[in-house]
Amino acid sequence: MLRVYGIKNCDTVKKSLKWLDNNGLSYEFIDVRQQPLQKETVTGWLKQLPAESLLNKRSTSWRNLSDEQKSVDNRDAIAALIAEQPTLFKRPLVETGQNIYCGFNEKLWSERYL
């Protein structure tokens, strides 16, 4: 079963969940505003994904960070920052049990999940 992390009012997350439903795929959705992320969870993501792939640097949340926060470059500090401000990661984030993917792309999702 897929585990999908996101925010329920995010348009990209809505589109991805609709795609999963339309394709009959089972998943567990975790709204990170209702179920706060644990730093350990994010640390696990960062073991599979580079920070550049995980961080959404186009988000308002990113733009509102201080220069000091934006300059963190170790896994532990980045994990703490994302756990504290979950809107900083690219959504949706999908755990397949073996792999982790960020973002929604219908063509790629068809190749991965169907």
N, C-alpha and C positions, 0 to 999 in steps of 0.2 A: 504494500500500500504506500502511496505517495504521502509525504507530509509537506504541506504548503504553508509557508510563513508569509504573512503580509498584514495589510490593514484593510478592513472590509470596505472602506469608502474610497480606496485607491482604484482609479479607472482601469489600470493595467491588471490589478488583482481581480477585479470583477470580470474582465474579459477572459482571463486565464481560467478562473473557476467555471465560467460558462462553457469554455472550450472543454474542460475536463468532464463536466456534466454531459454535454452533447456527445462526447465520445465514449461515455459509459465507463469512465475510469474512476476507481474508488480512491478517495484521498481523505486526509484529515487536515482541516484548515485551522491554523493557529493565528489568531488575531493578536499581534504583538502589543497592541494597546491594552487588551484585556488580560492577556497572559504575558507579563513582562519577560523579556529574554534574560537568561542567566549568562553571565560572562563565560562560563564553561562551554555553553552551547556555541557561542560565537567563536570561541577559541578553536573548537572542533571544526567549524566552517573554514576558519583561516588556515587550518592544516591542509585543506583540499583546494581552497581558492586563494589566489593572491589578493591582498588588500585592495589593489586597484580594480579587481573584478567585483569585489563585494561592496565597496563604498560607492554611494551615489553622490558624486561630487557636483551634480547639477541640481541637487535638491535645495530647497530653502533652508532646511536644517543645516546643511553643509555651509552654506553662505553665512549663516548666523554664528558659526563657530569662531572662536578667537584664532588668531594666527598661530598661537601656541598649540591649540587643540588640533588645528589642521596639519601641523608639522610632526605629530606623533608618528613614529615609524617602526615601533616594535609591536609584535603580535599581541602582547598582553595589554598594552595601552590602547590599541585599536579595538580590541575585544571589549574592554571596559567602556570605551566611548560609545560603541554601538549598543551595548547592553543598556547603557544609560539613556541613549537617544536612538531608539530602534528605527526611526524614520531615516537614518543614515545609510541603511543597506538597500541595495537594489532589489526591488520587489517585482514579482514574487520570488521567493527563494524556495526551491524544491529539493527535498531530500528523497532519494530513491531507495535508501538503505545502503547503497554502495557509492553513489555519486551525489554531488550537490551542484545545482544549476541556479543561476540568477537571471531574472527577466523573463519576458514572454515573447516568443517568436513562433508563430503557428507552424511554419515549415519545420523548424528544428524540433519542436515538440512532437510533431507527427512522426519524425524519424526516431525520436527517443522513446516515446511512450506507447506508440501504436504497433 
